[in-house]
Amino acid sequence: MVVGDIETGTELLVIGGGPGGYSAAIRAAQKGLDVTLIEKESVGGTCLNRGCIPAKALIHAAGFEKSIEHWESLGIHTENLELDFDEIQTWKNDIIEKLNAGVRHKLESSGVELMKGEARFIDSSTVRVEEEHRTDKLNFEKCIIATGSKPIEIPGLEFEKDGVISSRELLNLDEVPEELVVVGGGYIGMEAVTKFCKFGANVKIVEAEDRVLPNFEEEVVDNIQETSECYNDEIYTNTKASKVEEGEKPVLHAEKDGDGLEVEGDYILVAVGRETQSNLESVEVENAGLEINENGFIDTDSQMKASENIFVIGDAAGQPMLAHKAYMEGKVAGEVAAGENTGMDAQYIPYVMYTDPEVAVVGMSESDAKEKFDGVKVGRFSMKHSGRALTTNGGKGFVKVIASEENKLLGVTIISERASDMVAEATLALEMQAYLEDIIGTVHAHPTFPEAFQEACEDALNISVHT
């Protein structure tokens, strides 16, 4: 029996408990609003439960395969070590639960009411929340939509087919596959290669563009392919996947240069991107007077407002689909909903890819800078000259800085172990409108990875000590 609508109200309603949603809810509650957060699955969203965190945990575990070889050369002998993938998955899941519990505790301690269910707009001030046999009608003064995104499904490669999986299922496999076929050479696909190649799988990549990682500079792609054994063997570019033939093992059918191609694996991972439109349609945003644009997003202003009382953040608000962008947009929306005059500064958002080595970029690329400015200066520092990198058995990649003729920093590219950490200083420098001299004049601790940023800035002025 279905219970009739129970009508309640809240000052601020947040739909979606991912990074953007829970950040918005907590920040608004900190500012004194009565906040209700609706989530149909687990707080933390894709990033915490099915994406960023579990993926990076497995990448960390897989990285020990290379470390073990190094241990042997150091005299640390490891003859009796063995890989138990089931225990690794348990360890990964424990991390997720610990972080999940932390988010739930923070929501509770901030006074946010957490409701489980699916929300659908009735109008621009009311939603219906459905959970199993219960239905609630909730009135709100303001609302933040943070419905996130889901993996894109390709006709012919539907996830319902045996052996066809998305990144979500990939992270929960019971064992390491012998062969994995990855459809899509973007960052999600390439991170999948990083994980399972190191665990011992033979990974094959099928990419429709003329090279993998088409959104990164060719120099970046060339470097990681040259320095890692995981990205060289079976990479099929200019290859369009068409269908999957189910059988004892799934077989991917594709076309390359007009010829048919068949690629077999234990699993076919479809990693061609993510889409937001179906999630937005599921909450019936049209009933709130909102329109989904041609790219599947909802347009907002710099305060994340889509209408007078409704905000949209995270993936639903447009590219880039990154958790750290969603975090910031959520905080901005929460503060604006509480009456503060703030806005989203999206000029410098770092992009990070957890390949081997890691890749991190922020600001302008060298080619874009040279198209826009004359006299562009480029500085480079190879990580093979980094004492700290060598002490960790690293040394792959480089740091490259791009600056204007007046020495103002324009962009930074980092290919290195710990690039994901190193990019923070570069992002701050760009945000603060720093010049090369500002970075050069900052004393960097030695030996550390971030010294390479300072060295690259010196190289741009032809005064590097170590290049």
C-alpha positions as CSV (number, residue, x, y, z in Angstrom):
1,M,0.0,0.0,0.0
2,V,1.3,3.5,-0.9
3,V,1.1,6.0,1.8
4,G,-0.3,9.4,0.7
5,D,1.8,12.6,0.4
6,I,3.2,14.0,3.6
7,E,3.8,17.7,3.1
8,T,6.8,19.4,4.7
9,G,9.0,22.4,4.0
10,T,12.6,23.6,4.0
11,E,14.4,26.9,3.3
12,L,16.9,25.2,1.0
13,L,16.5,21.9,-0.8
14,V,19.6,20.2,-2.3
15,I,18.9,17.4,-4.8
16,G,21.9,15.1,-5.1
17,G,24.5,14.2,-2.4
18,G,27.7,14.1,-4.5
19,P,30.7,16.4,-3.9
20,G,28.8,19.5,-5.1
21,G,25.5,18.6,-3.3
22,Y,26.9,17.8,0.1
23,S,29.3,20.7,0.0
24,A,26.4,23.1,-0.8
25,A,24.2,21.6,1.9
26,I,26.9,21.9,4.6
27,R,28.0,25.4,3.6
28,A,24.4,26.7,3.5
29,A,23.8,25.1,6.9
30,Q,26.9,26.8,8.3
31,K,25.5,30.1,7.1
32,G,22.3,29.5,9.1
33,L,19.8,28.0,6.6
34,D,17.4,25.2,7.2
35,V,18.7,22.6,4.7
36,T,17.3,19.3,3.4
37,L,19.5,17.1,1.2
38,I,17.9,14.3,-1.0
39,E,20.0,11.5,-2.2
40,K,18.7,8.3,-3.8
41,E,21.8,6.2,-3.3
42,S,24.8,7.0,-1.0
43,V,26.2,10.4,-0.1
44,G,29.4,11.2,-1.8
45,G,28.0,10.4,-5.2
46,T,30.0,8.9,-8.1
47,C,33.3,10.4,-7.0
48,L,33.5,8.9,-3.5
49,N,31.6,5.7,-4.2
50,R,32.1,4.7,-7.8
51,G,34.8,6.9,-9.3
52,C,37.6,9.1,-8.0
53,I,38.3,7.5,-4.6
54,P,38.0,3.8,-5.5
55,A,39.8,4.3,-8.8
56,K,42.7,6.0,-7.1
57,A,42.8,3.4,-4.3
58,L,43.2,0.6,-6.9
59,I,45.8,2.6,-8.8
60,H,47.8,3.0,-5.6
61,A,47.6,-0.8,-4.9
62,A,48.5,-1.6,-8.5
63,G,51.6,0.7,-8.3
64,F,53.2,-1.7,-5.8
65,E,53.8,-4.1,-8.7
66,K,56.5,-1.7,-10.0
67,S,57.7,-0.9,-6.5
68,I,58.4,-4.6,-5.8
69,E,60.8,-4.7,-8.6
70,H,62.6,-1.7,-7.2
71,W,62.6,-3.3,-3.7
72,E,64.5,-6.2,-5.1
73,S,67.2,-3.9,-6.5
74,L,67.5,-2.3,-3.0
75,G,68.0,-5.6,-1.3
76,I,64.5,-6.0,0.0
77,H,63.6,-9.5,-1.1
78,T,60.0,-10.4,-1.8
79,E,59.9,-14.0,-3.0
80,N,56.8,-15.0,-1.0
81,L,54.6,-12.0,-1.8
82,E,51.3,-12.7,-3.5
83,L,48.4,-10.6,-4.8
84,D,45.0,-11.2,-3.2
85,F,42.7,-9.0,-5.3
86,D,39.7,-9.8,-3.1
87,E,41.5,-8.3,0.0
88,I,42.5,-5.3,-2.1
89,Q,38.9,-4.7,-2.9
90,T,38.0,-5.0,0.8
91,W,40.6,-2.4,1.7
92,K,39.3,-0.1,-1.0
93,N,35.7,-0.5,0.2
94,D,36.8,0.2,3.8
95,I,38.2,3.6,2.6
96,I,34.9,4.4,0.9
97,E,32.9,3.6,4.0
98,K,35.2,5.6,6.2
99,L,34.9,8.7,4.0
100,N,31.1,8.1,3.6
101,A,30.7,8.0,7.3
102,G,32.6,11.2,7.6
103,V,30.4,13.0,5.1
104,R,27.2,11.7,6.9
105,H,28.6,12.8,10.3
106,K,29.4,16.3,8.9
107,L,25.9,16.7,7.4
108,E,24.3,15.6,10.7
109,S,26.5,17.8,12.9
110,S,25.8,20.8,10.6
111,G,22.1,20.3,11.0
112,V,21.4,19.1,7.4
113,E,18.4,16.8,7.2
114,L,19.2,13.8,4.9
115,M,16.3,12.2,3.0
116,K,16.7,9.1,1.0
117,G,14.6,8.9,-2.2
118,E,14.1,10.3,-5.7
119,A,13.0,13.9,-6.1
120,R,10.8,15.1,-9.0
121,F,9.8,18.7,-9.4
122,I,6.1,19.5,-9.2
123,D,6.7,23.2,-9.8
124,S,9.4,25.8,-9.0
125,S,8.8,25.6,-5.3
126,T,7.7,22.0,-4.7
127,V,9.1,18.5,-5.2
128,R,7.7,15.0,-4.7
129,V,10.2,12.6,-3.0
130,E,9.5,9.0,-3.6
131,E,11.1,6.1,-1.7
132,E,9.6,2.6,-2.0
133,H,6.1,2.8,-0.5
134,R,6.5,6.4,0.8
135,T,5.9,9.7,-0.9
136,D,6.6,13.1,0.5
137,K,5.8,16.5,-0.9
138,L,8.4,19.0,0.0
139,N,8.1,22.8,-0.3
140,F,11.2,24.9,-0.6
141,E,12.2,28.5,-0.9
142,K,15.4,27.8,-2.8
143,C,16.8,24.7,-4.4
144,I,20.2,23.5,-5.6
145,I,20.3,20.8,-8.3
146,A,23.3,18.5,-8.1
147,T,22.2,15.5,-10.1
148,G,25.6,14.6,-11.5
149,S,26.2,12.4,-14.6
150,K,26.3,8.8,-15.7
151,P,28.4,6.8,-18.2
152,I,27.4,7.3,-21.9
153,E,25.9,4.1,-23.4
154,I,26.8,3.4,-27.1
155,P,24.3,1.7,-29.3
156,G,25.5,-1.9,-29.9
157,L,27.6,-1.8,-26.7
158,E,24.7,-1.6,-24.2
159,F,25.7,-2.3,-20.6
160,E,23.0,-4.9,-20.4
161,K,25.1,-7.2,-22.6
162,D,27.2,-9.9,-21.0
163,G,30.7,-8.7,-20.5
164,V,30.0,-5.1,-21.3
165,I,30.7,-2.9,-18.3
166,S,31.0,0.8,-17.3
167,S,33.6,2.3,-14.9
168,R,31.3,1.5,-12.0
169,E,31.4,-2.2,-12.6
170,L,35.1,-2.2,-13.4
171,L,35.9,-0.9,-9.9
172,N,34.0,-3.8,-8.3
173,L,35.4,-6.8,-10.3
174,D,36.0,-9.9,-8.2
175,E,39.3,-10.7,-9.9
176,V,41.8,-9.2,-12.3
177,P,40.8,-10.1,-15.9
178,E,43.3,-11.7,-18.2
179,E,42.2,-9.4,-21.0
180,L,40.4,-6.1,-20.9
181,V,39.2,-4.1,-23.9
182,V,38.7,-0.4,-23.2
183,V,36.5,1.5,-25.6
184,G,37.6,5.2,-25.3
185,G,41.1,6.6,-24.9
186,G,40.1,9.5,-22.7
187,Y,41.3,9.9,-19.1
188,I,38.8,7.4,-17.7
189,G,39.9,4.8,-20.1
190,M,43.6,5.5,-19.7
191,E,43.3,5.4,-15.9
192,A,41.6,1.9,-16.3
193,V,44.7,0.9,-18.3
194,T,47.0,2.1,-15.6
195,K,45.2,0.0,-12.9
196,F,44.7,-3.3,-14.6
197,C,47.9,-3.3,-16.7
198,K,49.9,-3.2,-13.5
199,F,47.7,-5.9,-11.9
200,G,48.8,-8.1,-14.8
201,A,45.9,-7.8,-17.3
202,N,46.5,-7.4,-21.0
203,V,44.7,-4.2,-21.8
204,K,43.6,-3.2,-25.3
205,I,42.4,0.3,-26.2
206,V,40.0,1.3,-29.0
207,E,39.8,5.0,-29.7
208,A,37.8,6.7,-32.4
209,E,40.1,9.7,-32.6
210,D,43.5,9.7,-34.3
211,R,45.2,9.4,-30.9
212,V,44.4,8.7,-27.3
213,L,43.8,11.6,-24.9
214,P,42.7,13.9,-27.7
215,N,42.0,16.7,-25.2
216,F,45.6,16.8,-24.0
217,E,48.6,18.2,-25.9
218,E,50.3,15.7,-28.2
219,E,53.5,16.2,-26.3
220,V,51.8,14.9,-23.1
221,V,50.5,11.8,-24.9
222,D,53.9,11.0,-26.5
223,N,55.7,11.4,-23.2
224,I,53.5,9.0,-21.2
225,Q,53.5,6.4,-24.0
226,E,57.3,6.6,-24.1
227,T,57.8,6.3,-20.4
228,S,55.3,3.5,-19.5
229,E,55.0,0.0,-20.6
230,C,51.2,0.1,-20.2
231,Y,50.3,2.3,-23.2
232,N,52.2,0.9,-26.1
233,D,51.0,-2.5,-27.3
234,E,47.4,-2.8,-28.5
235,I,46.2,0.7,-29.0
236,Y,43.8,1.0,-32.0
237,T,43.2,4.6,-33.0
238,N,40.9,5.9,-35.7
239,T,38.8,2.9,-34.8
240,K,35.1,3.0,-34.3
241,A,33.4,0.4,-32.2
242,S,30.1,-0.8,-33.6
243,K,28.8,-3.8,-31.6
244,V,29.6,-6.6,-29.1
245,E,29.1,-10.2,-30.0
246,E,28.2,-12.1,-26.8
247,G,29.7,-15.6,-26.2
248,E,32.1,-17.4,-23.9
249,K,34.1,-14.1,-24.1
250,P,32.6,-10.9,-25.5
251,V,34.1,-9.8,-28.8
252,L,34.1,-6.1,-29.8
253,H,33.4,-5.5,-33.5
254,A,34.9,-2.2,-34.9
255,E,36.0,-0.6,-38.1
256,K,39.6,0.7,-38.7
257,D,40.5,2.4,-42.0
258,G,37.6,0.8,-43.7
259,D,38.4,-2.7,-42.5
260,G,36.7,-4.8,-39.9
261,L,38.4,-5.5,-36.6
262,E,37.5,-7.9,-33.9
263,V,39.0,-7.5,-30.4
264,E,38.3,-10.1,-27.7
265,G,38.5,-9.7,-23.9
266,D,37.1,-10.9,-20.7
267,Y,35.3,-7.6,-20.4
268,I,34.5,-4.7,-22.7
269,L,34.8,-1.4,-20.7
270,V,32.9,1.4,-22.4
271,A,34.5,4.6,-21.2
272,V,33.6,7.2,-23.8
273,G,32.4,9.9,-21.4
274,R,29.5,10.9,-19.2
275,E,26.2,12.5,-19.9
276,T,23.9,14.6,-17.6
277,Q,20.7,14.9,-19.5
278,S,19.0,11.7,-18.4
279,N,19.6,12.6,-14.7
280,L,18.1,16.0,-15.2
281,E,15.1,14.6,-17.1
282,S,14.5,12.1,-14.2
283,V,13.9,15.0,-11.8
284,E,11.6,16.7,-14.3
285,V,13.3,20.0,-14.3
286,E,10.9,21.3,-16.9
287,N,8.2,21.5,-14.2
288,A,10.4,24.0,-12.4
289,G,10.7,26.2,-15.6
290,L,14.2,25.1,-16.5
291,E,15.5,24.1,-19.9
292,I,18.2,21.6,-20.8
293,N,20.5,23.1,-23.4
294,E,21.7,21.3,-26.5
295,N,24.7,19.9,-24.7
296,G,22.6,18.4,-22.0
297,F,23.4,20.9,-19.3
298,I,21.4,23.8,-17.6
299,D,22.8,27.3,-18.1
300,T,23.7,29.3,-15.0
301,D,25.2,32.6,-14.1
302,S,28.4,33.0,-12.1
303,Q,26.5,32.6,-8.9
304,M,25.3,29.2,-10.2
305,K,21.7,30.5,-10.5
306,A,19.5,29.0,-13.2
307,S,16.4,31.0,-12.1
308,E,15.5,33.3,-9.3
309,N,15.4,30.6,-6.7
310,I,17.0,27.5,-8.3
311,F,20.8,26.8,-8.6
312,V,22.5,24.2,-10.7
313,I,26.0,22.9,-9.9
314,G,28.5,20.2,-10.8
315,D,28.3,18.1,-13.9
316,A,24.7,19.3,-14.5
317,A,26.0,22.9,-14.9
318,G,28.4,22.0,-17.7
319,Q,32.0,21.2,-18.4
320,P,34.5,20.4,-17.0
321,M,32.9,17.4,-15.2
322,L,35.3,17.4,-12.3
323,A,34.7,16.8,-8.6
324,H,36.8,19.7,-7.5
325,K,34.8,22.1,-9.7
326,A,31.6,20.7,-8.2
327,Y,33.0,21.3,-4.7
328,M,33.6,24.9,-5.4
329,E,30.3,25.5,-7.2
330,G,28.5,23.9,-4.3
331,K,30.1,26.2,-1.8
332,V,29.3,29.3,-4.0
333,A,25.7,28.2,-4.4
334,G,25.3,27.5,-0.7
335,E,26.7,31.0,0.2
336,V,24.5,32.8,-2.4
337,A,21.4,30.9,-1.2
338,A,22.2,32.2,2.3
339,G,22.3,35.8,1.0
340,E,26.0,36.3,0.4
341,N,27.3,38.1,-2.7
342,T,29.9,35.7,-4.1
343,G,30.6,34.0,-7.4
344,M,32.4,31.2,-9.1
345,D,35.8,31.9,-10.5
346,A,36.4,29.2,-13.1
347,Q,39.3,30.6,-14.9
348,Y,41.9,28.3,-13.4
349,I,40.6,24.8,-12.8
350,P,43.3,22.1,-12.8
351,Y,42.9,18.9,-14.8
352,V,44.6,15.8,-13.3
353,M,44.9,12.3,-14.8
354,Y,46.2,9.4,-12.7
355,T,48.2,7.6,-15.4
356,D,51.8,6.5,-14.9
357,P,53.3,9.0,-14.6
358,E,50.5,11.4,-13.5
359,V,49.5,14.3,-15.7
360,A,48.3,17.7,-14.4
361,V,47.6,20.8,-16.4
362,V,46.2,24.2,-15.4
363,G,45.9,27.5,-17.4
364,M,46.9,27.8,-21.0
365,S,48.7,25.3,-23.2
366,E,51.8,26.3,-25.1
367,S,50.0,26.2,-28.4
368,D,47.1,28.3,-27.2
369,A,49.4,30.9,-25.6
370,K,51.4,31.3,-28.8
371,E,48.2,31.8,-30.8
372,K,47.1,34.6,-28.4
373,F,50.4,36.3,-27.5
374,D,53.7,37.3,-29.0
375,G,57.0,36.6,-27.2
376,V,55.7,33.7,-25.2
377,K,58.4,32.2,-22.9
378,V,58.6,28.5,-22.2
379,G,60.6,26.9,-19.4
380,R,61.1,23.2,-18.8
381,F,62.6,21.0,-16.1
382,S,63.1,17.3,-16.6
383,M,62.2,15.2,-13.6
384,K,65.2,13.0,-14.3
385,H,67.2,15.9,-12.7
386,S,65.0,16.0,-9.5
387,G,66.8,14.5,-6.5
388,R,63.6,13.8,-4.7
389,A,62.1,12.0,-7.7
390,L,65.1,9.8,-8.0
391,T,65.0,8.9,-4.3
392,T,61.5,7.5,-4.9
393,N,62.5,5.5,-8.0
394,G,60.8,8.2,-10.1
395,G,62.2,10.7,-12.6
396,K,59.8,10.3,-15.5
397,G,58.3,13.4,-17.2
398,F,58.8,17.1,-16.8
399,V,57.4,20.4,-15.6
400,K,56.7,23.0,-18.3
401,V,55.7,26.6,-17.6
402,I,54.3,29.1,-20.1
403,A,54.7,32.8,-19.5
404,S,54.0,36.0,-21.3
405,E,56.7,38.3,-22.7
406,E,56.4,40.3,-19.5
407,N,57.0,37.1,-17.5
408,K,53.4,36.7,-16.2
409,L,52.6,33.0,-15.7
410,L,50.0,31.7,-18.2
411,G,49.9,28.0,-17.8
412,V,51.6,24.9,-16.4
413,T,51.9,21.3,-17.6
414,I,53.3,18.6,-15.2
415,I,54.0,15.0,-16.1
416,S,55.5,13.3,-13.1
417,E,54.9,11.2,-10.0
418,R,52.8,13.3,-7.6
419,A,51.8,15.7,-10.4
420,S,48.3,15.8,-8.8
421,D,49.9,17.4,-5.7
422,M,52.4,19.6,-7.5
423,V,49.7,21.4,-9.5
424,A,48.2,23.1,-6.5
425,E,51.0,25.6,-6.2
426,A,50.8,26.3,-9.9
427,T,47.0,26.8,-9.7
428,L,47.5,29.3,-6.8
429,A,50.2,31.1,-8.7
430,L,47.9,31.6,-11.7
431,E,45.0,32.6,-9.5
432,M,47.2,35.2,-7.8
433,Q,48.4,36.5,-11.2
434,A,52.0,35.6,-10.3
435,Y,55.1,36.4,-12.4
436,L,58.0,34.1,-12.9
437,E,60.0,36.2,-10.5
438,D,57.4,35.6,-7.8
439,I,57.9,31.8,-8.0
440,I,61.7,32.0,-8.4
441,G,61.9,34.2,-5.3
442,T,59.9,31.8,-3.2
443,V,62.2,29.5,-1.2
444,H,61.2,25.9,-1.9
445,A,62.0,23.1,0.5
446,H,64.7,20.6,-0.7
447,P,64.5,17.9,-1.7
448,T,60.9,18.0,-2.8
449,F,58.9,17.5,-6.0
450,P,57.6,21.1,-6.2
451,E,61.2,22.4,-6.6
452,A,60.7,21.4,-10.2
453,F,58.2,24.1,-10.7
454,Q,60.6,26.7,-9.5
455,E,63.3,25.3,-11.7
456,A,61.1,25.4,-14.8
457,C,60.3,29.1,-14.1
458,E,64.1,29.7,-13.9
459,D,64.6,27.9,-17.2
460,A,62.0,30.2,-18.8
461,L,64.4,33.1,-18.0
462,N,67.5,31.0,-18.9
463,I,68.9,31.1,-15.3
464,S,68.2,27.5,-14.2
465,V,70.9,26.0,-12.0
466,H,70.1,22.4,-12.6
467,T,68.9,22.1,-16.2
